[in-house]
């Protein structure tokens, strides 16, 4: 479950280098750069009654409008005792980072969401988990949709509502 999230910066702009080009293709879809700063807290729970779970390093990726804009986040490996829960803090940020081309309508959707004051994003966690005492190592993917209000970092008030995440696990014996 996504317990909390904060978006303090999210700005899309044409790349300064793309304005100098005179090609028709570049004029139709200039390169875009993104400046952003986001944090999230995702809770991980071990529902097993008897076995602890060992999680490998967690790869973290944030996306907007089906376009990955940051996959540099990582969380160190950790263990989770039976029937326990922990919160994993996630943080990404970048200044004028080159953004892969948004799908058709992506820039317009960005402007629409900016006008509304709320951005629809997704955070994805990829890891390998293993029940203590078992040999099977299982791929685990957690996908959390986030609806984030752009806020001033000096103001603490946000209107984030906890969000259920989708958990995808390998369908194999022992997972």
N, C-alpha and C positions, 0 to 999 in steps of 0.2 A: 504494500500500500504506500502511495506517495503521501507522506505525512505533512510535508511543508515544502514550499518552493517560493523563490523570489527572483524576479527579473528586474535588474536595476539599469540595464542598458540593452537596447536592441534597435539598431539603426541600419537600414539598407541604403546603399548609395551606389551610383555608377563609379567604376574604377577611374581614377584620374588618367590612367594610360589609355583607356578606351575612347576618350573624347578626341584624341589626336588622330585616330585612324579614319580613313575616308572610305573604307570598303562598305558596300551595301549591307553585307551580312552583319558587320559589327554595328552599323547604325541601327539595324533592326533589333538586335539584342546585345547591348553593351555588356561587358563584363561587370559583375557586381561585387561589391565588397560589403562585409558585414562587421559591425562593431557590436559586441554583446558582452554581457556579464550575467550569469545565471547560477543559482544554487538550488539544490533540492535535497530533501531527506527522504529516503525510501526505507521502510521497515521490512526486515526479513524475519520470517518466523519459521521455527522448526516444529511442525505439528507431531513429529514422531514421539511416541511415549517412552521409548527405551534407548534410542541411539542418538548420539550427537552427530552433527553434520560438519564436515570440513569443506570450506569453500576455497577454491583457488583464487588467484588474482582476478579482480572483476574489471572488465573493460566497460567504459561508460561512453555512450554516444547520445548526442542531442540532435534532433531534427526539427525542421519547420517545413510544412507543406510538402511532405514526402522527400525533402532534400536534407541530407546529412550536412550539418554545419560545424559540428565539433565531435571528434572521436578520440580526443587526447586524454580524457579523464580516465583515471584508474584508481582502484581501491585495493589495498593490500589484502592478501589472503587472511582468512579468519575462521575460527571455529564457533559453532553455535550449539550449546547443550540442548538436550531433549526438552521439548515444550518451552523453549525460551525464545525471546525476540530481541533483535537489536536494530538500531537505526543506522543506516549507512549514509554519511554525508557526501554529497556530490557537488563539485564546483567546476565551472568552465568559464572561460573568458577569452576574448580576443579583440584586438584593435585593428580595424581595416583588414580583416582576413579575407582572402579571395574565396568567394562562394561558388561552388559548382552551379552551373546554370539551373535556375528554377524551372520547373515544368511550365507549360503554357498557362498564363494567368497568374503565375506565382507572385510577380511584382504587384499586380493589381490586388491580389489577396492580401499581401503584406500591407499595402496602403489601407485597405478596408479594415483589417484588424487593428492597425495603428489608430485609425480614426475611432474605432470602437473602444480603444484603450485596453484591449485584452488579446493576447496572442495564444493560439492553439499550437502546442508543441508536443514533442514526444521524447521521453528519455528511455534508453534501452541499456540494460545491463546484461553482459554475457560472461558466464563463468563455467567452471566445472565443479561439481559437488560430489562428495563421497561420504556415505554413511560410515561412521567409525566401526571398524571390525568387518567391513565388507570390502570386496575387491573391486566392484563395479564403480567406474568413474562416469558420471552422468553430465551431459551438457545441460545447462540451464540458461534460459533466456527470460528476462523480466522486462515487459514493455509497459510503460506508464504514460497515459495521455495526460498532459498538463495544460490547464487553462490559466495563463499567467497575466496578471495585471502589471503593467510597467509602473514601477514606483521609484520615488526618490530614495536613495540609500540612507539618507539621514532620517527618514520617517520610518517608524517601526510598524505602522498600521498597514496590513495587507488583508486582502479578502480571499485567501487561498482556501479552497475546500478540499479535504482529503479525497484522494482518488484511488479507486481500485485498479490494480495492475493486472495484466494478463501474464500468466506463468506458463512457459512452454518448456516441457522436459522431454528428454529422450525416452522413447517407448522401448525400453529394453529391460531385461531381467535385472532386478536389483536397483532400479532407478525409481 
